[in-house]
């Protein structure tokens, strides 16, 4: 699981372009030891925060996978938060 902000009060953040990932896209994660892990996107889905599928997102997987999570959808100024979460599902290659 890698979670990051889509933006801040002043600018875009680390996952500002996460919504552009599509099935089949490749991305890399640099590990603490400096090695790169390569992942292929399986799916990207947006979920309402009040109906977030924790079992789907956080479940054990049969192979090495990653979930990239950020905020999405409309911004609710009353609660100062986005209404949805974007989750990118990907597997290690």
C-alpha positions in Angstrom: 0.0 0.0 0.0 1.3 3.4 -1.0 -0.9 6.3 -0.1 -0.2 9.9 -1.1 -1.9 13.3 -1.5 -3.3 14.4 -4.8 -2.7 18.1 -3.8 -2.1 20.5 -1.0 -3.6 23.9 -0.2 -1.0 25.5 -2.4 0.0 23.0 -5.2 -0.2 19.6 -6.7 1.2 16.7 -4.7 2.9 13.3 -5.3 -0.2 11.6 -6.7 -1.5 14.5 -8.7 -1.3 12.5 -12.0 -2.3 9.1 -10.5 -5.7 9.2 -12.3 -3.9 9.1 -15.7 -2.7 5.5 -15.1 -4.5 2.9 -17.2 -4.6 -0.9 -17.4 -1.3 -2.1 -18.9 0.7 1.0 -17.9 4.1 0.3 -16.2 5.6 2.2 -13.3 8.5 1.7 -10.9 8.9 2.0 -7.2 12.4 2.6 -5.8 12.9 0.4 -2.7 14.8 1.4 0.4 17.9 -0.5 -0.8 17.9 1.4 -4.1 16.5 -1.4 -6.3 13.6 -0.8 -8.6 10.4 -2.8 -8.4 8.4 -2.8 -11.7 4.6 -3.0 -11.6 1.9 -3.2 -14.3 -1.5 -1.6 -13.7 -4.3 -4.1 -13.6 -7.1 -1.6 -12.8 -7.9 1.8 -11.4 -11.1 2.5 -9.6 -12.7 5.3 -7.7 -14.7 4.6 -4.6 -16.8 6.8 -2.4 -15.0 7.2 1.0 -18.1 6.2 2.8 -18.2 2.9 0.8 -14.5 2.2 0.6 -14.0 -1.6 -0.1 -11.3 -2.3 2.6 -11.5 -6.0 2.0 -10.7 -5.6 -1.7 -8.0 -3.1 -1.3 -6.2 -4.5 1.8 -6.7 -8.3 1.2 -3.9 -10.7 0.9 -2.9 -11.4 -2.8 -1.5 -14.6 -4.4 1.4 -12.6 -5.9 3.3 -9.4 -5.1 1.0 -6.5 -5.8 0.7 -2.8 -4.9 -2.2 -0.5 -4.2 -1.7 3.2 -4.9 -4.3 5.3 -3.1 -5.1 9.0 -3.2 -8.1 11.3 -2.9 -10.4 11.9 -5.9 -13.8 13.2 -6.9 -15.4 16.4 -5.7 -13.8 18.5 -2.9 -16.2 19.1 0.0 -15.2 22.5 1.4 -17.4 21.9 4.5 -15.3 19.0 5.7 -12.2 20.0 3.8 -11.7 16.7 2.1 -12.4 14.9 -1.1 -15.5 12.7 -1.3 -13.8 9.7 -3.1 -10.6 7.7 -3.2 -8.8 6.6 -6.3 -7.1 3.1 -6.0 -4.7 1.8 -8.6 -4.3 -2.0 -8.5 -1.0 -3.3 -10.0 1.1 -6.5 -9.9 4.9 -6.9 -9.8 6.6 -8.1 -13.0 
